[in-house]
Amino acid sequence: MTVGFVPAFEPKIEGAFFEGDGASLFHHAAALDALAEERGLPALTSFADNREPPPDFDGFPEELVEAIGPWAAWFASTEGLRCVEGLLAALDEPAARAKIAFVEGVIDDLAALRDVLLLAKKRKAKFRLEVA
């Protein structure tokens, strides 16, 4: 089983299909965030739940929601598109590509995310990235 960032939408978008598994985005998030910062883009991880567990939390990851409560944040699809399209444009440059291992998988996941965000924008849906 692979861990990855996958998009969720509010309201749900019937027929929306994310063609990637988001694993490349999850595993290269720090490098993608650094690239986004260099370009003045929102960080990819700013669209994911990055709340810290309580200092005394000593449970399993699946028990974290009980400790900190459900995550209710949603983001404008246009902001997600600004991030994703900016990252894709940056990864057209050889210097930026060299900073990311297995860059083709990252590009594939970014392109798949862009496609569903375009649909979300058209349908005026908000989104977030969830770890799945």
Buried (B, 14 or more C-beta within 10 A) or exposed (E): EEEBBBBBBEEEBEEBEBEBBBBBBBBBBEBBBBBBEEEEBBBBBBBBBEEEEEEEEEEEEEEBEEEEEEBEEBBBBEBBBBBBBBBBEBBEEEEBBEBBEEBEBBBBBBEBBBBBBBBBBEEEBBBBBBEB
